[in-house]
Amino acid sequence: MRQWMLFALLATAAVPVPSQVVKDSLFEAAIQRGIVHVYNLEFEAADDEFATLVALQPRHPAGHFFRAMVIWWRIMVDIDNRQYDEQFFETLETVVELCDSLLDVNENDVNAMFFKGGAIGFEGRLRFHRDDWLAAANAGRKALPLVQQASELDPTNYDIYLGTGIYNYYADVIPNEYPVVKPLLLFIPPGDKKKGIRELTIATERARYAAVETMYFLMQIYYNYERDFAKALQLAERLHGRFPGNMVFHRYVGRCHVVMGNYQRAEETFQAILAKVRKGDRGYTRTIEREAEYYLGVCAMEMRQYDASLEHLYRCAKLCRELDVREPSGFMTITNLKIGMVYDLQGRRELAKQQYNKVLSLKAYKDAHSRAEQYLKSPHVH
C-alpha cells in the first residue's frame, strides 16, 4: 500500500482551480456562494448555485467541476458509503471531456489544464480512499504534468500554490517516511517540504478559490506529519469558526486539544459533537459518535474520572460492534486497551488483564499489542 501513497497524494496536487475562471460577475458570485455552502455541507444550496454555472456557461468545465466538489463532500460525510461513487466519476469524466474540447482549440488554455488536472486529481483521491492504489497512482501520474505546465503558464496564480505546495511537501516527506517508494521517484522532481509549507501558507491567505481546501491540507500536515499541534489547532479553529456545520473541521478541534493535553477543552468540543449527533445534523454520523465517545473516555481517564471514562469507552466499544461489519477495527483494539488501562488505574487488576488479553486477540493497531503485552507484565500507571 505505502508504495502508492505518494502518487495518490500527488494526485491531490491537481485539485486547485484557476484564479480567474470566467469574466462574468454572476458566474463568480455563484462560485463563491456555492463554495461556502459546500464546506457547510449545505449540499442542496450548493447544487443550486453550481447549476447556475452550468446554465450560464454549459460548455465550460467549471460548473461540472464544482458539482463534483459537492459530490466529493457528500462522500466525505460518510466515507464508507459508496452510493455516490459512480456519479462522482461520471461528473469528473464530463469535466475532462469539456477540457479536452477546449485544449483542442488552444493547447495552452490554462483554465482547461487546471480543471482537467483537478478532475483527475479528485478521481485519484477517491481511488486512494477505496484502496485502489494503482488507479490512484495512475491519476497522480497523469495529473502532475498538467499542474506543472499550468504553473509555468500562470506563475502568479495563488490557487495553484495548493497543488505545488502539496507536491513539494509530500514529495519530500513521504520518501523519507517510506523509503520503499524512493525507486519510484527517479523520474519526478524532488520535493522541498519547507517550500511546500510556505506555498500552502501563502495560498491560505491569497488563493481565490482554494484557500479553504489549502487550510484543510495544511492543518492535516501540521497534525499528522509536523506534529505542530498548536498550528493545527489554529487552522482547525479558523475552519470550524467559518464552517460550523462541517464535522471534519469540528473533529480536528477536539483532536488537537486532546494531543495538547487540553482535556477540559477537548471534552467540551466532543460533547458539542455528541449533541449534534443526537440532533441528527448532517455529517454527524454514528462513526463520528464513536470517535467522540472514545475521546471523551480518554479525557475522563486523564482527568482521573474513571467511572465516566469507562462509560464512554464501553459506549465506544458498543458502537464498534455495530459499525465493524467485516472485521473488528483499530478503534475496537485501542478502545479495549484504554479500558484495561482505566481498570489498572482503579486497581482492578484482573479486569485489566482480561482487557489486555482481549486486545491481543484483536486486530493489531499501532502499538496496541506491544502496550498490552507490557501492561500484562506490569500495571499501567499515571
LUMZAMAR-953538 format. One record per residue (C-alpha): residue number from 1; chain; z negated, y, x negated. Coordinates in steps of 0.05 Angstrom, whole numbers, plus 5000, padded with zeros to 4 digits. Each point is the difference from the previous one (the first is absolute). Layout:
N
(atom NUM, A, (Z, Y, X));
...
***
This chain:
382
(atom 1, A, (5000, 5000, 5000));
(atom 2, A, (4979, 5051, 4949));
(atom 3, A, (5066, 4998, 4962));
(atom 4, A, (5034, 5032, 5059));
(atom 5, A, (4945, 5051, 5016));
(atom 6, A, (5028, 5054, 4955));
(atom 7, A, (5069, 4997, 5031));
(atom 8, A, (4972, 5000, 5070));
(atom 9, A, (4959, 5061, 4983));
(atom 10, A, (5060, 5032, 4968));
(atom 11, A, (5037, 4991, 5066));
(atom 12, A, (4951, 5050, 5029));
(atom 13, A, (5024, 5051, 4949));
(atom 14, A, (5061, 5010, 5044));
(atom 15, A, (4961, 5021, 5062));
(atom 16, A, (4998, 5076, 4993));
(atom 17, A, (5050, 5043, 5039));
(atom 18, A, (5039, 5061, 4978));
(atom 19, A, (4969, 5069, 5002));
(atom 20, A, (5055, 5026, 5045));
(atom 21, A, (5027, 4950, 5049));
(atom 22, A, (5044, 5043, 5046));
(atom 23, A, (5004, 5075, 5006));
(atom 24, A, (4978, 5000, 5072));
(atom 25, A, (4934, 5031, 5022));
(atom 26, A, (4994, 4955, 5061));
(atom 27, A, (5013, 4939, 4957));
(atom 28, A, (4948, 5023, 4949));
(atom 29, A, (4948, 5015, 5052));
(atom 30, A, (5009, 4932, 5033));
(atom 31, A, (4991, 4965, 4932));
(atom 32, A, (4935, 5037, 4985));
(atom 33, A, (4971, 4987, 5069));
(atom 34, A, (5021, 4928, 4998));
(atom 35, A, (4968, 4988, 4932));
(atom 36, A, (4933, 5025, 5025));
(atom 37, A, (5005, 4954, 5060));
(atom 38, A, (5017, 4940, 4957));
(atom 39, A, (4939, 5008, 4955));
(atom 40, A, (4955, 5010, 5060));
(atom 41, A, (5029, 4935, 5028));
(atom 42, A, (5028, 5038, 5060));
(atom 43, A, (5062, 4956, 5001));
(atom 44, A, (5029, 5019, 5067));
(atom 45, A, (4998, 5074, 4984));
(atom 46, A, (5030, 4986, 4931));
(atom 47, A, (5056, 4959, 5031));
(atom 48, A, (5017, 5058, 5046));
(atom 49, A, (5005, 5048, 4943));
(atom 50, A, (5044, 4955, 4958));
(atom 51, A, (5044, 4984, 5060));
(atom 52, A, (5014, 5074, 4999));
(atom 53, A, (5024, 4994, 4929));
(atom 54, A, (5048, 4945, 5019));
(atom 55, A, (5026, 5040, 5059));
(atom 56, A, (5010, 5063, 4957));
(atom 57, A, (5034, 4963, 4942));
(atom 58, A, (5020, 4930, 5022));
(atom 59, A, (5038, 4984, 4936));
(atom 60, A, (4945, 5025, 4953));
(atom 61, A, (4952, 4947, 4974));
(atom 62, A, (4938, 5043, 5006));
(atom 63, A, (4984, 4986, 5073));
(atom 64, A, (5007, 4925, 4990));
(atom 65, A, (4960, 5002, 4935));
(atom 66, A, (4941, 5035, 5034));
(atom 67, A, (5004, 4951, 5058));
(atom 68, A, (4991, 4945, 4948));
(atom 69, A, (4939, 5038, 4975));
(atom 70, A, (4970, 4995, 5070));
(atom 71, A, (5012, 4925, 5001));
(atom 72, A, (4970, 4993, 4931));
(atom 73, A, (4935, 5031, 5023));
(atom 74, A, (5001, 4956, 5063));
(atom 75, A, (5001, 4942, 4951));
(atom 76, A, (4946, 5030, 4957));
(atom 77, A, (4953, 5004, 5060));
(atom 78, A, (5000, 4923, 5002));
(atom 79, A, (5033, 4975, 4937));
(atom 80, A, (4996, 4926, 5021));
(atom 81, A, (5039, 5013, 5064));
(atom 82, A, (5074, 4990, 4987));
(atom 83, A, (5027, 5022, 5068));
(atom 84, A, (5031, 5063, 4971));
(atom 85, A, (5030, 4970, 4936));
(atom 86, A, (5070, 4987, 5027));
(atom 87, A, (5004, 5069, 5033));
(atom 88, A, (4978, 5031, 4934));
(atom 89, A, (5052, 4965, 4959));
(atom 90, A, (5055, 5015, 5050));
(atom 91, A, (4983, 5074, 5001));
(atom 92, A, (5001, 5002, 4924));
(atom 93, A, (5068, 4966, 5000));
(atom 94, A, (5026, 5055, 5045));
(atom 95, A, (4974, 5052, 4950));
(atom 96, A, (5036, 4965, 4942));
(atom 97, A, (5065, 4996, 5039));
(atom 98, A, (4998, 5075, 5017));
(atom 99, A, (4984, 5017, 4928));
(atom 100, A, (5058, 4957, 4975));
(atom 101, A, (5047, 5038, 5046));
(atom 102, A, (4976, 5066, 4970));
(atom 103, A, (5006, 4974, 4929));
(atom 104, A, (5071, 4977, 5014));
(atom 105, A, (5017, 5073, 5013));
(atom 106, A, (4957, 5029, 4943));
(atom 107, A, (4972, 4953, 4948));
(atom 108, A, (4951, 5054, 4978));
(atom 109, A, (4969, 5012, 5069));
(atom 110, A, (4927, 5006, 4980));
(atom 111, A, (4975, 4993, 5072));
(atom 112, A, (5037, 4935, 5009));
(atom 113, A, (4973, 4974, 4934));
(atom 114, A, (4929, 5016, 5020));
(atom 115, A, (5004, 4970, 5069));
(atom 116, A, (5035, 4938, 4976));
(atom 117, A, (4949, 4991, 4944));
(atom 118, A, (4945, 5014, 5050));
(atom 119, A, (5025, 4947, 5048));
(atom 120, A, (5006, 4948, 4945));
(atom 121, A, (4931, 5020, 4975));
(atom 122, A, (4969, 4992, 5069));
(atom 123, A, (5032, 4931, 5005));
(atom 124, A, (4970, 4982, 4933));
(atom 125, A, (4931, 5021, 5022));
(atom 126, A, (5001, 4956, 5061));
(atom 127, A, (5030, 4941, 4962));
(atom 128, A, (4942, 5008, 4951));
(atom 129, A, (4949, 4997, 5057));
(atom 130, A, (5035, 4939, 5027));
(atom 131, A, (4994, 4964, 4932));
(atom 132, A, (5076, 5000, 4991));
(atom 133, A, (4995, 5018, 4927));
(atom 134, A, (5073, 4988, 4982));
(atom 135, A, (5026, 5044, 5056));
(atom 136, A, (4949, 5054, 4983));
(atom 137, A, (5021, 4998, 4927));
(atom 138, A, (5073, 5004, 5019));
(atom 139, A, (4986, 5061, 5044));
(atom 140, A, (4966, 5034, 4941));
(atom 141, A, (5059, 4983, 4955));
(atom 142, A, (5049, 5031, 5049));
(atom 143, A, (4957, 5061, 5019));
(atom 144, A, (4981, 5024, 4931));
(atom 145, A, (5069, 5024, 4976));
(atom 146, A, (5008, 5040, 5064));
(atom 147, A, (4935, 5037, 4987));
(atom 148, A, (5017, 5013, 4928));
(atom 149, A, (5070, 5026, 5016));
(atom 150, A, (4974, 5045, 5056));
(atom 151, A, (4947, 5027, 4952));
(atom 152, A, (5053, 5019, 4950));
(atom 153, A, (5042, 5035, 5053));
(atom 154, A, (4941, 5037, 5031));
(atom 155, A, (4944, 5007, 4948));
(atom 156, A, (4963, 5056, 5038));
(atom 157, A, (4987, 4956, 5061));
(atom 158, A, (4925, 4988, 5002));
(atom 159, A, (5005, 4945, 5052));
(atom 160, A, (5033, 4957, 4947));
(atom 161, A, (4936, 5004, 4960));
(atom 162, A, (4971, 4947, 5046));
(atom 163, A, (5054, 4952, 4975));
(atom 164, A, (4999, 5019, 4927));
(atom 165, A, (4924, 5004, 5000));
(atom 166, A, (4993, 4930, 5029));
(atom 167, A, (5051, 4974, 4951));
(atom 168, A, (4969, 5032, 4938));
(atom 169, A, (4930, 4978, 5019));
(atom 170, A, (5012, 4928, 5019));
(atom 171, A, (5053, 4986, 4947));
(atom 172, A, (4946, 5018, 4949));
(atom 173, A, (4939, 4968, 5033));
(atom 174, A, (5025, 4935, 5030));
(atom 175, A, (5028, 4970, 4935));
(atom 176, A, (4933, 5013, 4966));
(atom 177, A, (4961, 4968, 5056));
(atom 178, A, (5049, 4942, 5009));
(atom 179, A, (5034, 4986, 4933));
(atom 180, A, (5042, 4945, 5031));
(atom 181, A, (5047, 5053, 5029));
(atom 182, A, (5017, 5032, 4933));
(atom 183, A, (5062, 4957, 4986));
(atom 184, A, (5027, 5024, 5067));
(atom 185, A, (4996, 5073, 4979));
(atom 186, A, (5046, 4998, 4940));
(atom 187, A, (5057, 5036, 5036));
(atom 188, A, (4961, 5054, 5038));
(atom 189, A, (4971, 5065, 4971));
(atom 190, A, (4926, 4998, 4979));
(atom 191, A, (4949, 5033, 5043));
(atom 192, A, (4948, 5054, 4985));
(atom 193, A, (4939, 4997, 5044));
(atom 194, A, (4974, 5069, 4982));
(atom 195, A, (5067, 5030, 5017));
(atom 196, A, (5001, 4959, 5064));
(atom 197, A, (4932, 5027, 5022));
(atom 198, A, (5022, 5070, 4983));
(atom 199, A, (5064, 4993, 5041));
(atom 200, A, (4962, 4970, 5059));
(atom 201, A, (4949, 5056, 4997));
(atom 202, A, (5054, 5053, 5002));
(atom 203, A, (5034, 4965, 5058));
(atom 204, A, (4935, 5001, 5041));
(atom 205, A, (5001, 5076, 4997));
(atom 206, A, (5075, 5017, 4999));
(atom 207, A, (5040, 4944, 5033));
(atom 208, A, (5029, 5021, 5066));
(atom 209, A, (5000, 4933, 5035));
(atom 210, A, (4968, 4950, 4953));
(atom 211, A, (4933, 5036, 4988));
(atom 212, A, (4960, 4955, 5045));
(atom 213, A, (5031, 4935, 4975));
(atom 214, A, (4988, 5024, 4929));
(atom 215, A, (4927, 5014, 5014));
(atom 216, A, (4995, 4930, 5029));
(atom 217, A, (5030, 4968, 4937));
(atom 218, A, (4959, 5043, 4953));
(atom 219, A, (4936, 4983, 5038));
(atom 220, A, (5015, 4925, 4991));
(atom 221, A, (5015, 5010, 4926));
(atom 222, A, (4934, 5035, 4988));
(atom 223, A, (4963, 4948, 5041));
(atom 224, A, (5033, 4935, 4977));
(atom 225, A, (5023, 5014, 4929));
(atom 226, A, (4968, 5063, 4971));
(atom 227, A, (4933, 4985, 5032));
(atom 228, A, (4990, 5075, 5008));
(atom 229, A, (4965, 4995, 5066));
(atom 230, A, (4981, 5073, 5005));
(atom 231, A, (5074, 5020, 4999));
(atom 232, A, (5017, 4944, 5047));
(atom 233, A, (4947, 5024, 5048));
(atom 234, A, (5025, 5071, 4996));
(atom 235, A, (5069, 4978, 5021));
(atom 236, A, (4974, 4952, 5053));
(atom 237, A, (4959, 5055, 5032));
(atom 238, A, (5060, 5048, 5000));
(atom 239, A, (5043, 4947, 5033));
(atom 240, A, (4947, 4980, 5051));
(atom 241, A, (4985, 5073, 5015));
(atom 242, A, (5073, 5014, 5015));
(atom 243, A, (5015, 4934, 5036));
(atom 244, A, (4935, 4978, 5033));
(atom 245, A, (5036, 4947, 5041));
(atom 246, A, (5024, 4961, 4939));
(atom 247, A, (4956, 4941, 4986));
(atom 248, A, (5029, 4989, 4930));
(atom 249, A, (4975, 5067, 4975));
(atom 250, A, (4934, 4992, 5037));
(atom 251, A, (4985, 4933, 4966));
(atom 252, A, (5013, 5029, 4931));
(atom 253, A, (4947, 5054, 5012));
(atom 254, A, (4949, 4945, 5014));
(atom 255, A, (5023, 4956, 4942));
(atom 256, A, (4994, 5057, 4951));
(atom 257, A, (4930, 5016, 5023));
(atom 258, A, (4980, 4927, 4991));
(atom 259, A, (5025, 4993, 4929));
(atom 260, A, (4969, 5067, 4981));
(atom 261, A, (4932, 4977, 5027));
(atom 262, A, (5000, 5051, 5057));
(atom 263, A, (4973, 4947, 5048));
(atom 264, A, (4975, 5047, 5053));
(atom 265, A, (5067, 5036, 5004));
(atom 266, A, (5036, 4934, 4999));
(atom 267, A, (4957, 4974, 5057));
(atom 268, A, (5016, 5062, 5041));
(atom 269, A, (5074, 4991, 4987));
(atom 270, A, (5003, 4927, 5019));
(atom 271, A, (4957, 5011, 5061));
(atom 272, A, (5051, 5052, 5022));
(atom 273, A, (5055, 4949, 4987));
(atom 274, A, (4963, 4949, 5044));
(atom 275, A, (4995, 5052, 5055));
(atom 276, A, (5075, 5008, 4998));
(atom 277, A, (5009, 4925, 5002));
(atom 278, A, (4957, 4996, 5063));
(atom 279, A, (5039, 5057, 5032));
(atom 280, A, (5064, 4962, 4986));
(atom 281, A, (5032, 5055, 4959));
(atom 282, A, (5069, 4982, 4973));
(atom 283, A, (4996, 4966, 4933));
(atom 284, A, (4926, 4985, 5004));
(atom 285, A, (5010, 4925, 5007));
(atom 286, A, (4954, 4941, 4991));
(atom 287, A, (5023, 4997, 4928));
(atom 288, A, (4973, 5070, 4991));
(atom 289, A, (4937, 4980, 5037));
(atom 290, A, (4990, 4942, 4951));
(atom 291, A, (5005, 5047, 4940));
(atom 292, A, (4952, 5049, 5033));
(atom 293, A, (4948, 4946, 5014));
(atom 294, A, (5006, 4975, 4928));
(atom 295, A, (4989, 5067, 4968));
(atom 296, A, (4943, 5017, 5049));
(atom 297, A, (4968, 4935, 4977));
(atom 298, A, (5009, 5020, 4927));
(atom 299, A, (4972, 5069, 5012));
(atom 300, A, (4939, 4973, 5037));
(atom 301, A, (4987, 4950, 4944));
(atom 302, A, (5003, 5055, 4947));
(atom 303, A, (4953, 5043, 5042));
(atom 304, A, (4952, 4939, 5005));
(atom 305, A, (5010, 4994, 5075));
(atom 306, A, (5008, 4925, 4995));
(atom 307, A, (4996, 4980, 5073));
(atom 308, A, (5052, 5051, 5020));
(atom 309, A, (5043, 4977, 4942));
(atom 310, A, (4999, 4928, 5024));
(atom 311, A, (5019, 5022, 5071));
(atom 312, A, (5062, 5036, 4974));
(atom 313, A, (5020, 4945, 4952));
(atom 314, A, (4993, 4945, 5051));
(atom 315, A, (5043, 5042, 5048));
(atom 316, A, (5050, 5006, 4944));
(atom 317, A, (4999, 4924, 4989));
(atom 318, A, (5011, 4989, 5075));
(atom 319, A, (5060, 5046, 4999));
(atom 320, A, (5027, 4962, 4939));
(atom 321, A, (4997, 4935, 5039));
(atom 322, A, (5039, 5033, 5057));
(atom 323, A, (5051, 5035, 4955));
(atom 324, A, (5012, 4948, 4946));
(atom 325, A, (5050, 4958, 5038));
(atom 326, A, (5033, 4963, 4942));
(atom 327, A, (4943, 4994, 4950));
(atom 328, A, (4934, 5035, 4982));
(atom 329, A, (5013, 5068, 4970));
(atom 330, A, (4971, 5033, 4939));
(atom 331, A, (4959, 5041, 5049));
(atom 332, A, (4966, 4937, 5023));
(atom 333, A, (4984, 4980, 4929));
(atom 334, A, (4971, 5067, 4978));
(atom 335, A, (4962, 5008, 5066));
(atom 336, A, (4964, 4934, 4991));
(atom 337, A, (4984, 5019, 4928));
(atom 338, A, (4968, 5065, 5024));
(atom 339, A, (4960, 4962, 5053));
(atom 340, A, (4972, 4956, 4945));
(atom 341, A, (4982, 5061, 4958));
(atom 342, A, (4962, 5030, 5059));
(atom 343, A, (4962, 4936, 5010));
(atom 344, A, (4981, 5000, 4926));
(atom 345, A, (4975, 5072, 5007));
(atom 346, A, (4958, 4977, 5059));
(atom 347, A, (4971, 4943, 4959));
(atom 348, A, (5034, 4948, 5045));
(atom 349, A, (5024, 4958, 4942));
(atom 350, A, (5022, 4937, 5036));
(atom 351, A, (5043, 5039, 5049));
(atom 352, A, (5030, 5039, 4942));
(atom 353, A, (5019, 4935, 4965));
(atom 354, A, (5033, 4974, 5063));
(atom 355, A, (5043, 5062, 5001));
(atom 356, A, (5019, 4995, 4927));
(atom 357, A, (5021, 4928, 5009));
(atom 358, A, (5040, 5021, 5061));
(atom 359, A, (5035, 5053, 4958));
(atom 360, A, (5021, 4946, 4949));
(atom 361, A, (5032, 4960, 5057));
(atom 362, A, (5041, 5060, 5022));
(atom 363, A, (5062, 5033, 4972));
(atom 364, A, (4991, 5031, 4930));
(atom 365, A, (4998, 5075, 5006));
(atom 366, A, (4992, 5047, 4940));
(atom 367, A, (4936, 4979, 4965));
(atom 368, A, (4964, 4972, 5061));
(atom 369, A, (4999, 4928, 4974));
(atom 370, A, (4972, 5018, 4932));
(atom 371, A, (4947, 5044, 5031));
(atom 372, A, (4980, 4945, 5049));
(atom 373, A, (4992, 4952, 4942));
(atom 374, A, (4959, 5053, 4963));
(atom 375, A, (4955, 5012, 5060));
(atom 376, A, (4989, 4925, 5011));
(atom 377, A, (4969, 5000, 4930));
(atom 378, A, (4959, 5063, 5009));
(atom 379, A, (4988, 5042, 5063));
(atom 380, A, (5036, 5065, 5012));
(atom 381, A, (4955, 5061, 4989));
(atom 382, A, (5010, 5075, 5009));
***
